[in-house]
Amino acid sequence: MANKDNASVWGGAGPRFVVLKPADGNVATMGNGVTIGFVAKSRVAVDEFHRLALQAGGSDAGAPGLRDFGPNVYAAYVRDLDGHKIVATCISAK
């Protein structure tokens, strides 16, 4: 388990469980502070996830790009039609 000021992470290289404080500082609710995450095999897959989610009516919650969570973390965030935040993440240089 690793702790930071705003996060706790359980797990290793495989499946992980992450608890974060909402980035906007507000109280955690269904649409704020809860994110469902998927591992993508490549950055291209992250880009495609984001494109298809928007095409299906989802909204942008963070365009594809590098994140400061660690080396090579490339992710894209969307909100589904009910407001749930979903992320696809690739931890690879390509």
C-alpha positions in Angstrom: 0.0 0.0 0.0 1.3 3.5 -0.9 -0.1 6.6 0.6 0.1 10.2 -0.5 -1.8 13.3 0.6 -4.7 12.6 -1.7 -4.4 8.9 -2.5 -4.1 5.4 -1.2 -3.2 2.5 -3.6 -3.4 -1.2 -2.9 -1.9 -3.8 -5.3 1.1 -4.1 -7.5 1.8 -4.6 -11.2 -1.5 -6.4 -11.6 -5.0 -5.2 -10.6 -5.0 -2.3 -8.2 -7.5 -0.6 -6.0 -7.0 3.2 -5.7 -8.8 5.6 -3.5 -8.4 9.3 -4.2 -9.8 12.5 -2.8 -11.8 14.4 -5.5 -9.5 16.7 -7.4 -11.8 19.6 -7.1 -11.9 19.4 -3.3 -15.7 18.8 -3.1 -17.4 15.9 -1.4 -17.1 12.6 -3.2 -20.4 11.6 -4.9 -21.4 9.3 -7.8 -20.0 11.7 -10.4 -17.2 13.2 -8.3 -14.5 11.1 -6.7 -15.4 7.8 -8.2 -13.6 6.7 -11.4 -13.8 3.3 -13.1 -10.5 2.4 -14.8 -9.3 0.1 -17.5 -5.8 -0.8 -18.6 -5.2 -0.2 -22.3 -2.5 -2.1 -24.2 -1.2 1.0 -26.1 -1.6 4.7 -26.3 -3.4 4.2 -29.6 -6.0 2.2 -27.7 -6.4 5.0 -25.1 -7.0 7.5 -28.0 -9.5 5.1 -29.6 -11.3 4.6 -26.2 -11.7 8.4 -25.9 -12.8 8.9 -29.5 -15.4 6.2 -29.3 -16.7 7.3 -25.9 -17.3 10.8 -27.2 -18.9 9.5 -30.4 -21.3 7.4 -28.3 -22.5 10.5 -26.4 -20.0 10.6 -23.5 -18.3 13.8 -22.5 -14.6 14.7 -22.2 -13.2 14.6 -18.7 -9.6 14.7 -19.7 -8.2 14.4 -23.2 -5.7 11.7 -24.0 -2.2 12.6 -22.9 0.6 12.0 -20.4 -0.2 12.3 -16.7 2.1 13.1 -13.8 1.1 9.9 -11.8 4.4 8.2 -12.9 6.6 7.5 -15.8 4.9 6.8 -19.2 1.3 7.1 -17.7 -0.9 7.9 -20.7 -4.6 8.2 -20.0 -7.9 9.6 -21.2 -11.0 10.4 -19.1 -14.6 10.5 -20.1 -18.0 10.7 -18.4 -20.7 8.3 -19.5 -24.3 9.4 -20.0 -25.1 9.0 -16.3 -22.1 11.1 -15.2 -19.7 8.3 -14.1 -16.0 9.0 -14.8 -14.2 6.3 -16.8 -10.5 6.2 -17.5 -8.3 4.2 -19.9 -4.7 4.1 -19.0 -1.5 2.8 -20.7 1.7 2.6 -18.8 4.0 2.2 -21.8 6.3 4.4 -23.9 4.2 3.5 -26.9 
